[in-house]
Amino acid sequence: MANERNDPDSVPLLHSQPASAAKVPATRVTISYERPQSTTGMRTAILVWLTLQNSIHTLLIRYSRAREVEHMFLSTVAVFFTEVMKCVVCLGVVLHDESPKGFFPALMNQVVRQPYDTLKVCIPAMVYIVQNNLFYVAASHLDAATFMITSQLKIFTAAIFTVIILKRSLTRTQWFALAVLFVGVSLVQLQTSKTDSAGMEGQRPFVGFLAVVIACCLSGFAGIYFEKILKGSAPVSLWMRNIQMCVFAIPASFGGVMWQDGKVVLEHGLLYGFDWVVWLTVLWYCVGGLSVAVCIKYADNIAKNFATSVAIILATVGSMVIFNFQPSPLFTLGAALVIFSIFMYSSSQSMVSVFRRIVKTEMFV
């Protein structure tokens, strides 16, 4: 122990201790960070949930649009009911948090008495409505695996809008990852085009791919714009923000119903073609949109990317079992590149943030 105290290499690099005339006590620094067991269990549960939610959502929306039924439901109506259901859930959460006495005052203060703050979310609310309708179009013309993979273009568009709107810079590794992502999606689309030439009755993969590209552009813009709103405004709960968005999203989605499918609705009603599969799809869409609140709190980028990658594999396997999908070597290569790019894009940034968190924990705990 005496040699250890006198060894200059034993002086800690991160901790500073007051000098003593007699001796300088040595302090060992251990770079480690242990999470509480409950938090670790929650993160594991969230990881499993993200994986199942992403894969089941993709298979479910595809099945609802590709199955043979007498009357196909109206996708615009499904989007409308998704927004209504989302609003009901958010109102229930706010009611639980605020208590019955504070429920209406909270709504008045956050939604009605701050019209400018509520108006800020108008643009992303409208954009999300168009995006969700386009995703239904894409699911009508693309198999579940291709739909799942091509929708990862939202990472590419979100990165571009991050640079444009938030004025952030990307590393060379991230730019390279985006290029790999683009190549992977292109390879997947090449197989889709070949499948289209072979003939798929009633389906136009190019239309589906175009719908995904536009939807991903809208998703990237809306997500980054919404992030800018959250960081530049007074702190408001995510549930209340969703209620603010529903103020615009519900009327806008209903307007879309009447504009695109008004004649059918007036003749057969809103629930034309609805059955348990459609309602399950609507419910799953709603739950998936709201689960972001829990994921933001407990899941980091690595966990979310792992969940997305596993979901792509599960969606591919599910397509093979349910829809007799046969992936080609070109598709497999494209899917592998997409999964690889997802991890590459966030790996450097995530590892830096993890190291900073570890160092801060050791310095101040």
VOMARVEX-896156 format. One record per residue (C-alpha): residue in three letters; x, y, z; residue number from 1. Coordinates in nm, 3 decimals, padded with zeros to 5 digits. Last residue first. Layout:
<recs>
+-----+---------+---------+---------+-----+
| res |      px |      py |      pz |   n |
+-----+---------+---------+---------+-----+
| ALA |       X |       Y |       Z | NUM |
...
+-----+---------+---------+---------+-----+
</recs>
This chain:
<recs>
+-----+---------+---------+---------+-----+
| res |      px |      py |      pz |   n |
+-----+---------+---------+---------+-----+
| VAL | -02.163 |  01.064 | -00.726 | 365 |
| PHE | -02.028 |  01.376 | -00.894 | 364 |
| MET | -01.716 |  01.270 | -01.082 | 363 |
| GLU | -01.801 |  00.903 | -01.138 | 362 |
| THR | -02.149 |  00.983 | -01.270 | 361 |
| LYS | -02.020 |  01.261 | -01.493 | 360 |
| VAL | -01.761 |  01.024 | -01.641 | 359 |
| ILE | -02.022 |  00.755 | -01.710 | 358 |
| ARG | -02.264 |  01.003 | -01.870 | 357 |
| ARG | -01.988 |  01.140 | -02.090 | 356 |
| PHE | -01.896 |  00.787 | -02.199 | 355 |
| VAL | -02.259 |  00.707 | -02.283 | 354 |
| SER | -02.296 |  01.029 | -02.484 | 353 |
| VAL | -01.981 |  00.950 | -02.684 | 352 |
| MET | -02.097 |  00.593 | -02.745 | 351 |
| SER | -02.437 |  00.713 | -02.869 | 350 |
| GLN | -02.290 |  00.966 | -03.112 | 349 |
| SER | -02.051 |  00.711 | -03.261 | 348 |
| SER | -02.310 |  00.435 | -03.289 | 347 |
| SER | -02.603 |  00.641 | -03.419 | 346 |
| TYR | -02.560 |  00.619 | -03.796 | 345 |
| MET | -02.364 |  00.294 | -03.791 | 344 |
| PHE | -02.642 |  00.102 | -03.621 | 343 |
| ILE | -02.905 |  00.206 | -03.875 | 342 |
| SER | -02.655 |  00.167 | -04.161 | 341 |
| PHE | -02.598 | -00.201 | -04.078 | 340 |
| ILE | -02.971 | -00.272 | -04.070 | 339 |
| VAL | -03.016 | -00.100 | -04.408 | 338 |
| LEU | -02.716 | -00.280 | -04.557 | 337 |
| ALA | -02.849 | -00.617 | -04.439 | 336 |
| ALA | -03.191 | -00.543 | -04.591 | 335 |
| GLY | -03.031 | -00.453 | -04.924 | 334 |
| LEU | -02.822 | -00.771 | -04.927 | 333 |
| THR | -03.127 | -00.984 | -04.844 | 332 |
| PHE | -03.333 | -00.814 | -05.115 | 331 |
| LEU | -03.063 | -00.877 | -05.376 | 330 |
| PRO | -03.028 | -01.239 | -05.262 | 329 |
| SER | -03.404 | -01.277 | -05.324 | 328 |
| PRO | -03.673 | -01.275 | -05.056 | 327 |
| GLN | -03.972 | -01.503 | -05.122 | 326 |
| PHE | -04.298 | -01.369 | -04.976 | 325 |
| ASN | -04.567 | -01.632 | -04.926 | 324 |
| PHE | -04.796 | -01.370 | -04.764 | 323 |
| ILE | -04.836 | -01.513 | -04.414 | 322 |
| VAL | -04.522 | -01.724 | -04.364 | 321 |
| MET | -04.275 | -01.535 | -04.585 | 320 |
| SER | -04.419 | -01.200 | -04.481 | 319 |
| GLY | -04.382 | -01.296 | -04.115 | 318 |
| VAL | -04.018 | -01.389 | -04.172 | 317 |
| THR | -03.956 | -01.051 | -04.335 | 316 |
| ALA | -04.146 | -00.866 | -04.062 | 315 |
| LEU | -03.947 | -01.054 | -03.797 | 314 |
| ILE | -03.616 | -00.959 | -03.962 | 313 |
| ILE | -03.721 | -00.594 | -03.996 | 312 |
| ALA | -03.843 | -00.598 | -03.633 | 311 |
| VAL | -03.501 | -00.726 | -03.521 | 310 |
| SER | -03.340 | -00.425 | -03.687 | 309 |
| THR | -03.593 | -00.180 | -03.546 | 308 |
| ALA | -03.550 | -00.317 | -03.193 | 307 |
| PHE | -03.172 | -00.293 | -03.222 | 306 |
| ASN | -03.205 |  00.064 | -03.343 | 305 |
| LYS | -03.432 |  00.153 | -03.053 | 304 |
| ALA | -03.196 | -00.005 | -02.800 | 303 |
| ILE | -02.889 |  00.167 | -02.947 | 302 |
| ASN | -03.068 |  00.502 | -02.961 | 301 |
| ASP | -03.165 |  00.497 | -02.592 | 300 |
| ALA | -03.486 |  00.354 | -02.448 | 299 |
| TYR | -03.626 |  00.453 | -02.105 | 298 |
| LYS | -03.775 |  00.802 | -02.117 | 297 |
| ILE | -03.811 |  00.850 | -02.493 | 296 |
| CYS | -03.956 |  00.500 | -02.523 | 295 |
| VAL | -04.231 |  00.571 | -02.272 | 294 |
| ALA | -04.361 |  00.875 | -02.459 | 293 |
| VAL | -04.298 |  00.709 | -02.796 | 292 |
| SER | -04.559 |  00.450 | -02.696 | 291 |
| LEU | -04.826 |  00.699 | -02.804 | 290 |
| GLY | -04.784 |  00.650 | -03.178 | 289 |
| GLY | -04.761 |  00.274 | -03.147 | 288 |
| VAL | -05.071 |  00.258 | -02.932 | 287 |
| CYS | -05.271 |  00.454 | -03.190 | 286 |
| TYR | -05.151 |  00.246 | -03.486 | 285 |
| TRP | -05.224 | -00.070 | -03.288 | 284 |
| LEU | -05.577 |  00.049 | -03.214 | 283 |
| VAL | -05.640 |  00.136 | -03.579 | 282 |
| THR | -05.502 | -00.200 | -03.693 | 281 |
| LEU | -05.712 | -00.383 | -03.432 | 280 |
| TRP | -06.019 | -00.193 | -03.552 | 279 |
| VAL | -05.942 | -00.292 | -03.911 | 278 |
| VAL | -05.896 | -00.658 | -03.821 | 277 |
| TRP | -06.213 | -00.660 | -03.609 | 276 |
| ASP | -06.425 | -00.538 | -03.900 | 275 |
| PHE | -06.471 | -00.212 | -04.090 | 274 |
| GLY | -06.573 | -00.222 | -04.458 | 273 |
| TYR | -06.793 |  00.089 | -04.434 | 272 |
| LEU | -06.771 |  00.220 | -04.079 | 271 |
| LEU | -06.797 |  00.585 | -04.182 | 270 |
| GLY | -07.137 |  00.543 | -04.347 | 269 |
| HIS | -07.255 |  00.360 | -04.661 | 268 |
| GLU | -07.390 |  00.631 | -04.894 | 267 |
| LEU | -07.258 |  00.948 | -04.733 | 266 |
| VAL | -06.929 |  00.774 | -04.656 | 265 |
| VAL | -06.890 |  00.646 | -05.013 | 264 |
| LYS | -06.958 |  00.990 | -05.160 | 263 |
| GLY | -06.723 |  01.165 | -04.917 | 262 |
| ASP | -06.426 |  00.938 | -04.984 | 261 |
| GLN | -06.149 |  01.181 | -05.081 | 260 |
| TRP | -06.275 |  01.520 | -04.963 | 259 |
| MET | -06.504 |  01.388 | -04.690 | 258 |
| VAL | -06.237 |  01.167 | -04.535 | 257 |
| GLY | -05.967 |  01.433 | -04.573 | 256 |
| GLY | -06.189 |  01.681 | -04.390 | 255 |
| PHE | -06.225 |  01.423 | -04.113 | 254 |
| SER | -05.845 |  01.401 | -04.094 | 253 |
| ALA | -05.815 |  01.781 | -04.075 | 252 |
| PRO | -06.085 |  01.812 | -03.807 | 251 |
| ILE | -05.911 |  01.543 | -03.594 | 250 |
| ALA | -05.555 |  01.662 | -03.658 | 249 |
| PHE | -05.602 |  02.026 | -03.557 | 248 |
| VAL | -05.724 |  01.988 | -03.198 | 247 |
| CYS | -05.549 |  01.650 | -03.199 | 246 |
| MET | -05.215 |  01.832 | -03.206 | 245 |
| GLN | -05.297 |  02.017 | -02.885 | 244 |
| ILE | -05.403 |  01.687 | -02.727 | 243 |
| ASN | -05.071 |  01.535 | -02.832 | 242 |
| ARG | -04.886 |  01.825 | -02.674 | 241 |
| MET | -05.083 |  01.763 | -02.353 | 240 |
| TRP | -04.968 |  01.402 | -02.350 | 239 |
| LEU | -04.608 |  01.505 | -02.417 | 238 |
| SER | -04.618 |  01.727 | -02.111 | 237 |
| VAL | -04.556 |  02.097 | -02.164 | 236 |
| PRO | -04.232 |  02.281 | -02.085 | 235 |
| ALA | -04.244 |  02.633 | -02.231 | 234 |
| SER | -04.136 |  02.648 | -02.592 | 233 |
| GLY | -03.813 |  02.642 | -02.794 | 232 |
| LYS | -03.705 |  02.286 | -02.722 | 231 |
| LEU | -04.047 |  02.130 | -02.783 | 230 |
| ILE | -04.108 |  02.338 | -03.095 | 229 |
| LYS | -03.769 |  02.246 | -03.242 | 228 |
| GLU | -03.845 |  01.880 | -03.179 | 227 |
| PHE | -04.178 |  01.920 | -03.357 | 226 |
| TYR | -03.999 |  02.066 | -03.660 | 225 |
| ILE | -03.755 |  01.775 | -03.653 | 224 |
| GLY | -04.034 |  01.518 | -03.643 | 223 |
| ALA | -04.253 |  01.696 | -03.897 | 222 |
| PHE | -03.972 |  01.730 | -04.152 | 221 |
| GLY | -03.851 |  01.372 | -04.122 | 220 |
| SER | -04.205 |  01.234 | -04.133 | 219 |
| LEU | -04.296 |  01.444 | -04.437 | 218 |
| CYS | -03.990 |  01.319 | -04.624 | 217 |
| CYS | -04.066 |  00.965 | -04.508 | 216 |
| ALA | -04.425 |  00.994 | -04.634 | 215 |
| ILE | -04.304 |  01.117 | -04.974 | 214 |
| VAL | -04.060 |  00.826 | -05.006 | 213 |
| VAL | -04.316 |  00.574 | -04.879 | 212 |
| ALA | -04.581 |  00.692 | -05.128 | 211 |
| LEU | -04.328 |  00.667 | -05.412 | 210 |
| PHE | -04.246 |  00.310 | -05.306 | 209 |
| GLY | -04.614 |  00.218 | -05.299 | 208 |
| VAL | -04.674 |  00.371 | -05.642 | 207 |
| PHE | -04.369 |  00.183 | -05.774 | 206 |
| PRO | -04.502 | -00.137 | -05.618 | 205 |
| ARG | -04.826 | -00.122 | -05.817 | 204 |
| GLN | -05.069 | -00.382 | -05.685 | 203 |
| GLY | -05.400 | -00.500 | -05.831 | 202 |
| GLU | -05.262 | -00.838 | -05.939 | 201 |
| MET | -04.890 | -00.876 | -05.891 | 200 |
| GLY | -04.701 | -00.925 | -06.218 | 199 |
| ALA | -04.356 | -01.052 | -06.305 | 198 |
| SER | -04.267 | -00.692 | -06.386 | 197 |
| ASP | -04.377 | -00.594 | -06.035 | 196 |
| THR | -04.152 | -00.858 | -05.883 | 195 |
| LYS | -03.862 | -00.710 | -06.076 | 194 |
| SER | -03.953 | -00.362 | -05.948 | 193 |
| THR | -03.971 | -00.490 | -05.591 | 192 |
| GLN | -03.629 | -00.651 | -05.631 | 191 |
| LEU | -03.488 | -00.315 | -05.741 | 190 |
| GLN | -03.665 | -00.146 | -05.448 | 189 |
| VAL | -03.471 | -00.359 | -05.202 | 188 |
| LEU | -03.147 | -00.263 | -05.374 | 187 |
| SER | -03.244 |  00.107 | -05.359 | 186 |
| VAL | -03.322 |  00.077 | -04.987 | 185 |
| GLY | -02.975 | -00.063 | -04.925 | 184 |
| VAL | -02.805 |  00.205 | -05.134 | 183 |
| PHE | -02.987 |  00.484 | -04.947 | 182 |
| LEU | -02.897 |  00.332 | -04.610 | 181 |
| VAL | -02.532 |  00.300 | -04.714 | 180 |
| ALA | -02.530 |  00.669 | -04.811 | 179 |
| LEU | -02.690 |  00.760 | -04.478 | 178 |
| ALA | -02.425 |  00.557 | -04.296 | 177 |
| PHE | -02.151 |  00.743 | -04.485 | 176 |
| TRP | -02.301 |  01.075 | -04.375 | 175 |
| GLN | -02.313 |  00.945 | -04.017 | 174 |
| THR | -01.952 |  00.831 | -04.027 | 173 |
| ARG | -01.843 |  01.165 | -04.167 | 172 |
| THR | -02.006 |  01.334 | -03.869 | 171 |
| LEU | -02.325 |  01.533 | -03.900 | 170 |
| SER | -02.366 |  01.902 | -03.824 | 169 |
| ARG | -02.661 |  02.064 | -03.654 | 168 |
| LYS | -02.838 |  02.372 | -03.784 | 167 |
| LEU | -03.172 |  02.266 | -03.630 | 166 |
| ILE | -03.373 |  02.329 | -03.947 | 165 |
| ILE | -03.135 |  02.242 | -04.233 | 164 |
| VAL | -02.895 |  01.997 | -04.067 | 163 |
| THR | -03.169 |  01.822 | -03.873 | 162 |
| PHE | -03.384 |  01.830 | -04.188 | 161 |
| ILE | -03.122 |  01.620 | -04.368 | 160 |
| ALA | -03.091 |  01.378 | -04.077 | 159 |
| ALA | -03.469 |  01.336 | -04.053 | 158 |
| THR | -03.482 |  01.264 | -04.427 | 157 |
| PHE | -03.224 |  00.986 | -04.403 | 156 |
| ILE | -03.375 |  00.832 | -04.089 | 155 |
| LYS | -03.720 |  00.850 | -04.254 | 154 |
| LEU | -03.570 |  00.632 | -04.527 | 153 |
| GLN | -03.635 |  00.350 | -04.280 | 152 |
| SER | -03.981 |  00.326 | -04.444 | 151 |
| THR | -03.814 |  00.138 | -04.728 | 150 |
| ILE | -03.730 | -00.151 | -04.496 | 149 |
| MET | -04.071 | -00.196 | -04.335 | 148 |
| PHE | -04.260 | -00.157 | -04.663 | 147 |
| THR | -04.030 | -00.408 | -04.833 | 146 |
| ALA | -04.089 | -00.658 | -04.551 | 145 |
| ALA | -04.465 | -00.601 | -04.541 | 144 |
| ASP | -04.522 | -00.639 | -04.915 | 143 |
| LEU | -04.580 | -00.317 | -05.104 | 142 |
| HIS | -04.889 | -00.185 | -05.289 | 141 |
| SER | -05.158 | -00.147 | -05.022 | 140 |
| ALA | -04.902 | -00.084 | -04.748 | 139 |
| ALA | -04.777 |  00.217 | -04.945 | 138 |
| VAL | -05.125 |  00.367 | -04.970 | 137 |
| TYR | -05.176 |  00.312 | -04.596 | 136 |
| PHE | -04.842 |  00.484 | -04.533 | 135 |
| LEU | -04.959 |  00.774 | -04.749 | 134 |
| ASN | -05.262 |  00.828 | -04.526 | 133 |
| ASN | -05.036 |  00.832 | -04.220 | 132 |
| GLN | -04.807 |  01.092 | -04.381 | 131 |
| VAL | -05.094 |  01.322 | -04.480 | 130 |
| ILE | -05.223 |  01.322 | -04.123 | 129 |
| TYR | -04.871 |  01.364 | -03.982 | 128 |
| VAL | -04.822 |  01.676 | -04.194 | 127 |
| MET | -05.138 |  01.837 | -04.061 | 126 |
| ALA | -05.034 |  01.779 | -03.700 | 125 |
| PRO | -04.677 |  01.890 | -03.773 | 124 |
| ILE | -04.807 |  02.225 | -03.908 | 123 |
| CYS | -05.068 |  02.291 | -03.639 | 122 |
| VAL | -04.827 |  02.228 | -03.351 | 121 |
| LYS | -04.736 |  02.595 | -03.316 | 120 |
| LEU | -05.104 |  02.694 | -03.301 | 119 |
| THR | -05.128 |  02.551 | -02.950 | 118 |
| ASP | -04.853 |  02.783 | -02.826 | 117 |
| TYR | -05.020 |  03.076 | -03.001 | 116 |
| PRO | -05.360 |  02.985 | -02.858 | 115 |
| GLN | -05.238 |  02.978 | -02.498 | 114 |
| ARG | -05.564 |  03.026 | -02.307 | 113 |
| VAL | -05.740 |  02.743 | -02.491 | 112 |
| VAL | -05.486 |  02.459 | -02.497 | 111 |
| GLN | -05.255 |  02.469 | -02.194 | 110 |
| ASN | -05.452 |  02.680 | -01.947 | 109 |
| MET | -05.798 |  02.559 | -02.048 | 108 |
| LEU | -05.690 |  02.196 | -02.056 | 107 |
| ALA | -05.528 |  02.226 | -01.713 | 106 |
| PRO | -05.836 |  02.402 | -01.572 | 105 |
| PHE | -06.053 |  02.118 | -01.711 | 104 |
| PHE | -05.851 |  01.840 | -01.547 | 103 |
| GLY | -05.762 |  02.003 | -01.213 | 102 |
| LYS | -06.075 |  01.896 | -01.027 | 101 |
| PRO | -06.093 |  01.550 | -01.187 | 100 |
| SER | -05.730 |  01.469 | -01.093 |  99 |
| GLU | -05.437 |  01.621 | -01.287 |  98 |
| ASP | -05.240 |  01.306 | -01.366 |  97 |
| HIS | -05.536 |  01.070 | -01.419 |  96 |
| LEU | -05.729 |  01.327 | -01.622 |  95 |
| VAL | -05.414 |  01.394 | -01.828 |  94 |
| VAL | -05.382 |  01.020 | -01.898 |  93 |
| GLY | -05.750 |  00.991 | -01.995 |  92 |
| LEU | -05.730 |  01.294 | -02.223 |  91 |
| CYS | -05.428 |  01.135 | -02.393 |  90 |
| VAL | -05.618 |  00.809 | -02.448 |  89 |
| VAL | -05.922 |  00.989 | -02.590 |  88 |
| CYS | -05.705 |  01.199 | -02.822 |  87 |
| LYS | -05.527 |  00.889 | -02.955 |  86 |
| MET | -05.861 |  00.721 | -03.021 |  85 |
| VAL | -05.984 |  01.022 | -03.218 |  84 |
| GLU | -05.658 |  01.040 | -03.413 |  83 |
| THR | -05.671 |  00.670 | -03.499 |  82 |
| PHE | -06.039 |  00.706 | -03.590 |  81 |
| PHE | -05.950 |  00.966 | -03.854 |  80 |
| VAL | -05.661 |  00.759 | -03.994 |  79 |
| ALA | -05.894 |  00.459 | -04.031 |  78 |
| VAL | -06.150 |  00.682 | -04.204 |  77 |
| THR | -05.887 |  00.791 | -04.456 |  76 |
| SER | -05.795 |  00.426 | -04.513 |  75 |
| LEU | -06.149 |  00.343 | -04.625 |  74 |
| PHE | -06.234 | -00.021 | -04.558 |  73 |
| MET | -06.235 | -00.278 | -04.836 |  72 |
| HIS | -06.576 | -00.436 | -04.900 |  71 |
| GLU | -06.613 | -00.803 | -04.995 |  70 |
| VAL | -06.279 | -00.898 | -04.847 |  69 |
| GLU | -05.960 | -01.050 | -04.987 |  68 |
| ARG | -05.663 | -00.959 | -04.773 |  67 |
| ALA | -05.400 | -00.709 | -04.890 |  66 |
| ARG | -05.501 | -00.390 | -04.704 |  65 |
| SER | -05.561 | -00.528 | -04.352 |  64 |
| TYR | -05.274 | -00.773 | -04.395 |  63 |
| ARG | -05.029 | -00.493 | -04.477 |  62 |
| ILE | -05.139 | -00.285 | -04.178 |  61 |
| LEU | -05.107 | -00.589 | -03.954 |  60 |
| LEU | -04.768 | -00.704 | -04.080 |  59 |
| THR | -04.614 | -00.360 | -04.034 |  58 |
| HIS | -04.775 | -00.305 | -03.693 |  57 |
| ILE | -04.671 | -00.652 | -03.579 |  56 |
| SER | -04.306 | -00.585 | -03.664 |  55 |
| ASN | -04.284 | -00.239 | -03.508 |  54 |
| GLN | -04.485 | -00.322 | -03.196 |  53 |
| LEU | -04.306 | -00.650 | -03.134 |  52 |
| THR | -03.960 | -00.496 | -03.149 |  51 |
| LEU | -04.057 | -00.186 | -02.954 |  50 |
| TRP | -04.221 | -00.400 | -02.684 |  49 |
| VAL | -03.917 | -00.624 | -02.645 |  48 |
| LEU | -03.691 | -00.320 | -02.605 |  47 |
| ILE | -03.939 | -00.155 | -02.368 |  46 |
| ALA | -03.943 | -00.467 | -02.150 |  45 |
| THR | -03.564 | -00.475 | -02.145 |  44 |
| ARG | -03.549 | -00.106 | -02.054 |  43 |
| MET | -03.802 | -00.163 | -01.774 |  42 |
| GLY | -03.598 | -00.449 | -01.636 |  41 |
| THR | -03.287 | -00.235 | -01.640 |  40 |
| THR | -03.476 |  00.043 | -01.463 |  39 |
| SER | -03.599 | -00.197 | -01.194 |  38 |
| GLN | -03.250 | -00.341 | -01.146 |  37 |
| PRO | -03.105 |  00.003 | -01.084 |  36 |
| ARG | -02.846 |  00.092 | -01.343 |  35 |
| GLU | -02.478 |  00.035 | -01.282 |  34 |
| TYR | -02.226 |  00.270 | -01.433 |  33 |
| SER | -01.859 |  00.191 | -01.448 |  32 |
| ILE | -01.534 |  00.371 | -01.501 |  31 |
| THR | -01.363 |  00.290 | -01.173 |  30 |
| VAL | -01.138 |  00.561 | -01.041 |  29 |
| ARG | -00.901 |  00.464 | -00.762 |  28 |
| THR | -00.816 |  00.727 | -00.509 |  27 |
| ALA | -00.473 |  00.762 | -00.355 |  26 |
| PRO | -00.430 |  00.966 | -00.040 |  25 |
| VAL | -00.160 |  01.233 | -00.060 |  24 |
| LYS |  00.057 |  01.217 |  00.245 |  23 |
| ALA |  00.188 |  01.409 |  00.546 |  22 |
| ALA |  00.162 |  01.769 |  00.433 |  21 |
| SER | -00.176 |  01.708 |  00.272 |  20 |
| ALA | -00.295 |  01.823 | -00.070 |  19 |
| PRO | -00.667 |  01.852 | -00.125 |  18 |
| GLN | -00.807 |  01.578 | -00.354 |  17 |
| SER | -00.901 |  01.613 | -00.721 |  16 |
| HIS | -01.091 |  01.331 | -00.888 |  15 |
| LEU | -01.083 |  01.256 | -01.263 |  14 |
| LEU | -00.718 |  01.169 | -01.325 |  13 |
| PRO | -00.650 |  00.992 | -00.998 |  12 |
| VAL | -00.291 |  00.981 | -00.865 |  11 |
| SER | -00.179 |  00.616 | -00.881 |  10 |
| ASP |  00.073 |  00.685 | -01.157 |   9 |
| PRO |  00.272 |  00.902 | -00.915 |   8 |
| ASP |  00.354 |  00.592 | -00.705 |   7 |
| ASN |  00.398 |  00.699 | -00.344 |   6 |
| ARG |  00.053 |  00.579 | -00.236 |   5 |
| GLU |  00.093 |  00.248 | -00.421 |   4 |
| ASN |  00.432 |  00.185 | -00.274 |   3 |
| ALA |  00.290 |  00.236 |  00.073 |   2 |
| MET |  00.000 |  00.000 |  00.000 |   1 |
+-----+---------+---------+---------+-----+
</recs>
